[in-house]
Amino acid sequence: MAKPNKLDRNIETLEGMLLKLRSFKSLNPQLRRLVLLRSSFRKVSKNEVLYTQGEEGQCYYYMLRGSVTMLSRREDCGYFELFLKSYYDGECFGEQP
């Protein structure tokens, strides 16, 4: 039997983490494999901006642990930050590139 390469080990690790999420677990096996092949693990710092309003989506996120707050700045509100939504463990957000 061939020794698993680094990509296979990374995919297995990601799959183990993502299978804890209902949204990922509900995907059919072929779609899960496609998501895993295009995925990477990223730890985000507190208050780090993932993307800003108006940017074209480059990524879709599965939240393993923590929370993210989505804010909006609108001209008609004096460019104050308006709370839109918070995402927590197990939730997904973002856009497909």
Secondary structure in CASP SS format (residue, H / E / C, confidence):
PFRMAT SS
TARGET T0000
AUTHOR 0000-0000-0000
METHOD secondary structure of the structure
MODEL  1
M C 1.00
A C 1.00
K C 1.00
P C 1.00
N C 1.00
K H 1.00
L H 1.00
D H 1.00
R H 1.00
N H 1.00
I H 1.00
E H 1.00
T H 1.00
L H 1.00
E H 1.00
G H 1.00
M H 1.00
L H 1.00
L C 1.00
K C 1.00
L C 1.00
R H 1.00
S H 1.00
F H 1.00
K H 1.00
S C 1.00
L C 1.00
N C 1.00
P H 1.00
Q H 1.00
L H 1.00
R H 1.00
R H 1.00
L H 1.00
V H 1.00
L H 1.00
L H 1.00
R C 1.00
S C 1.00
S C 1.00
F C 1.00
R C 1.00
K C 1.00
V C 1.00
S C 1.00
K C 1.00
N C 1.00
E C 1.00
V C 1.00
L C 1.00
Y C 1.00
T C 1.00
Q C 1.00
G C 1.00
E C 1.00
E C 1.00
G C 1.00
Q C 1.00
C C 1.00
Y E 1.00
Y E 1.00
Y E 1.00
M C 1.00
L C 1.00
R C 1.00
G C 1.00
S E 1.00
V E 1.00
T E 1.00
M E 1.00
L E 1.00
S E 1.00
R E 1.00
R C 1.00
E H 1.00
D H 1.00
C H 1.00
G C 1.00
Y C 1.00
F C 1.00
E E 1.00
L E 1.00
F E 1.00
L E 1.00
K E 1.00
S E 1.00
Y E 1.00
Y E 1.00
D C 1.00
G C 1.00
E C 1.00
C E 1.00
F E 1.00
G E 1.00
E C 1.00
Q C 1.00
P C 1.00
END
